[in-house]
Amino acid sequence: MSTKKAVVLLSGGLDSATCVAMAQDQGYEVYALSFRYGQRHSVELDAADRIAKHLGVAEHKTAEIDLTLFGGSALTDDIDVPKDRDEGEMEADIPVTYVPARNTIFLSFALAYAEVVGAKDIFIGVNALDYSGYPDCRPEFIKSYEETANLGTKVGVTEEERIKIQTPLIDMTKAEIAATGTRLGVDYAMTISCYDPDETGAACGHCDSCLLRQKGFREAGLPDPTRYQG
C-alpha cells in the first residue's frame, strides 16, 4: 500500500472523479471529502459515494455545512439555474451558479482533514480553461491558498515538506479530462455534473455544466453515458 496520502475533494461530478483516479495513478492513497452544503439536490452525494466505492479510496467522509444561511447562488438559494447558454454567454461574467467563497471553505475543511490523516497533498478539480467564470478556480487563487495553508497549520510551520494544493485539471479541456478518466477506468455513468437534476438523478441537459460535459465527450470522441431527463 502507498505511503503517500492525499485528500481529494469529491463532488460526484466528472472533474472530481477524474481527480481521484489521477491521484491514485500517481501513487497516492486517497482520502475523499464531499460536502452536504445545502445544495439544491443531494444526488451528487449519492454519486460521490458510488465513485468512492468504485475507485476504492481509503476513506470517504461527507462534511455537513449550511451555505443556504447566506444564499447568493442558484445552487443554494431560490434563483433559477441558467439554461441553454452559448459559451460566450457563459464566459461573459461570473455566473449565478457561483457559490460565494465555496472553494475557500472546502479547501479549509480539506486542509484540516489532511493534517489529521497525515496528507501533504490536497487535490481539487478546478478548471480554468473550459470554464473561466469562477474566481476561485483560477491559478492565482490556488497559489495564494497554498501559501496560506503553509502559514496557518502546524504541519506547515513545523515540517520541512510543504503542503501542496494539486490542480491536475486546471489547464485541461473537458475533452482531455474525459479521455484521461476513461483511460484510468473512471465509470462516468456513475457521475453527475448537472446543476438542476431531477429527484431521480437525471440531468437536465441544458445548464452550463451539462452543456460543457456534452461538449467534452463529443470532442473526445466518447459516448456520453449521462442519463438525461425526458
N, C-alpha and C positions, 0 to 999 in steps of 0.2 A: 504493500500500500504506500502511496505517495506521502512524503513528509511535508510537502508544500501544501499550504491551506489557503483557500481564497473564499471570501464572501461574495456571492453573486446575487445581484438584485434580479428577482424573477417575477415579472408581472403576469406571465401567462401568454404573452404575445410572441410574435415571430422573432423580434430582435433579442429579447431576453433569453429565449430558449436557445438561440444560436450562441449567445454569450456563455451559457452554461457548458455547451458542447465544446466551444473553443477553449475554455479554461481547462476542461478535462483533457482535451487534446494536448495542452501544454504541460500536463502532468500534475495539475492541481487537484487536491481533494476539495470538493465543492460543498460549501455551506450556503444553501439558498435562502433568501429572505424575501418574503412577499408582504403586502400591506393591505389590510382592510381599512381604508381611509375615508369611507363614506361615499365612494364612487357609486354611480347610479346603477351599477349592476355587479353581481358577485360571480358571474360566470367566468370571469378571468381568473378568479381564485381557484375555481374548480379546475381550470386549465393548468394553472401553476402546479397544483397537486399532481395532476396526470403527468406533466412533464418531469417533475422532480422524481417521481417513481420510475418513469420510462428511462430516464438518463442515469438513474442510480446515484443520486447525490448522497453525501454522507449524512446530511441533516437538512431539514426544511422547516423553517419557522415562519409564521404569519403574525406580524405585529398589528395591534389594534390602535388606530388613532382616528380622530374625527375631524376631518377638514371641512365638513359641512358647517361647522361652527363659524367659519369665515366665509364660505361660499366663494363667489367670484369667478367660477368656472362652469362651463357647460357640463363638466363631469361631476361636480359637487353641488350644483345649485339648479334652480328652475330656469335654465337657459337652454334654448334649442341648440342642438348639435348641427353645425352647418353641413349641407348635403350638396352633392353634385358640383363641386367647385373645380375649376381647372387649376393647373399648377401655378399659374400667375396669380390667381386669387389667393391660393394657399400661402404664397410667399410674400404677399403684399404687406402684411402686418402680423403682429402676434395674435394668433387665433384665440377664440373664446374657449377652446379646449385646453388651453394652458392653465394648469393648476398652480396658483401662486406659491412660489418657493418649494414646490414639491420635491425636486431633486436634492435641494439643500437639506430638507427634512429627512428624506430617505437615506441619503448618504450619512447623515449623523447617526441614524439607527444602525446602519451597516458598520460604521466605524466602531460603535460600542460593541456590537456583536463580534467584530474582528478581534478586538482586544481580548475578549473573553475566550475565544477559541484558539487564539494564537496565530491568526492570519495576518500577513503583512500586505496582502493584495485584496483590493475590492474591485470587482468588475461591474460596470454599468453599461447598458446597451444604448447609450446616447448616439445619435447620428446627425451630423451637421450637413450632410451632402444632399440627400433626397428631401430632407425636411428641415429647413433652417429657421423656422419661425419661433422656436422656443429658446429663450435666452439661457436657460440652464442646460442646454445641450451643446454649448459652444466650448471649444478647447480652452478659451481664456478662463471660463468658469471652472472647469475641471482642474486646471493648473493651480488656480487660486485656492480651490478647496483642498487640494492635496497639501499645499503649504500650511493651511490652517490645521489640517489633520495632524501634521507632524509637530506643530507648535502646541496643540491643545490636548495631547494624550500622554499618558505615562510611557507607552511604548515609544512614541515619537521623541521624547526628551531623554530617555534613559538607555535606548538601544541604538547600536550603530546602523542597523538596517532600517531604511526609511519605509514608511507606509506608502504604497503606490495605488493610485486610482487608475485602473486599467480601462481603456475605452477602445477595444479592438474593432468596433464597428464605425467609429466616428468619421472615417473618410471612405466608407464603402457605400456603394449604391444598394438599393433594395435587391436588385438582381444578384449582385455579388454576395449579399448576405444570404439570400435564399439558396444560392448554389453552394455556398460554404457549408451551411447547416445540413443540406441534403447529403453532401459528401461525408459529413460527420455522423450521419444517422439520425438526425432530428426528424421526428414524425410531425410535420406541420399541420396535419389534420387534428392534432391534439391542441393546437394553439388557437387563440382568439385575439385579433387586433382591433376589432370594431369598437367604436365609441358609443354605439347605440344598438346593441344586440337585443333580441327578444328574450323572454324568460327561459326559452329552451337552449339558448346559446347560439342561435343562428345569427349570422352577421347581416347588417343592413345592406351592405354592398354599395353605399352611396356617400358615407362620411369620408373625410380626408384620409383617415387611416386605412379604410377598406380600399380606396382608390389607389393609394400608394402601394399597398400589398399586392393588388391585382397587377399593377404595372411591373412590380418586381418579378413575380412569377412569369409574366408574359415575356419580359426581356431576357429572363434566364432560360427561356425555352422549357419551362417546367409546368406540369399541370397544377392548377390551383386546387388544393384539397379542401378549401374553405366551404363550410355549409352556409348557404345564404338563405335569407327569408324569401318565401314565395316560390 
